Amino acid sequence: MASESEQRPNGKRSLSLRLAAAGAIAAAYGIGVYALLQAIKPGVVSFAFLLVQPAAICAFISYVADLHGTSALERYILVPFWTFLAVVLISVLVLKEGVVCVLILSPLWLTSGLLGSFSTFYLRRFLTKGRTYCLTALALPLAVIVVEPSVPMPRQDYAVTRSIVVFASPERIWPFLRGIADVRAGEGRWNVSQDIVGIPRPLSARLIGEGIGAERLASWGMNIAFRERVDAWQENRLIGWQFLFDGSRGWEFTDPHLVPDSPYFQVTTGGYALTPLDSQRTLVTLQTRYWIATPVNAYASLWGELFLGDLEENLLAIIKGRAEQQRGP
């Protein structure tokens, strides 16, 4: 509940002015910290930006919104959600971040923001110098930025694997693993990553050469194109490759942090394997390997499992549809 003074017209006007001023300061501060990080190391995935800054901003706004310490916890809980809405607008309109990046950041920012608001609420009874508290909160991300470069970023390897049963022999499926020249609209399967988030769908893949050393040329929507160099080959059994993103194009649809050969995220290898189940059925398995180096690798890998898993399931559904209908590759 708001205090009696804030329920009066002048009190409400004063509260609105304080919130507007706090929001403007927080927005300028957030953009400034982002610009500072980019100036220090462009494209950096920073612990300060991901987790410390949201808590600091929400702690600051929560204090300014309740100068007299009379508000209920419910008002503090609302601060991170309104703050995050503003962050989304600023990120998309000013910082030009992609939808995928905003989606990935949202749970981290909301959780961190809630911690900042809760901290202010529970410390409120002990705070005698609000100006000191606000300055300390806003200085904390800057202090972390100074220390963070000296802490090595952990790097971890992950693999995403999906399988599907196809009612066809390995010999009939094999040509579709080499490539499909014309993926048609409507082929594949519905999934969150491509139908809601907007990650592009494959348009074609064709094999240049035979055996180890050959290259698959992949083309996806939004003018994405990249190469895959074959490094494993057993006809009618398996094909594997290394991803080559030198000279690739089309990644403008997302932000620099999610390009598949960035300093913090690299998709490295992939491949199909065929396992006969009986005379009429074959298990087709697709695996993609990648590594990430961020302050939140375990969390980021959950999104890798979702996005890459959806892409793999879509590709497997295309192969299943083609092989079972005996349409050409």
Beta strands, then each sheet from edge to edge (+ up, - down):
strand 1: 155-166
strand 2: 202-208
strand 3: 215-220
strand 4: 224-234
strand 5: 238-249
strand 6: 265-276
strand 7: 282-293
sheet 1: 1+ 7- 6+ 5- 4+ 3- 2+
end
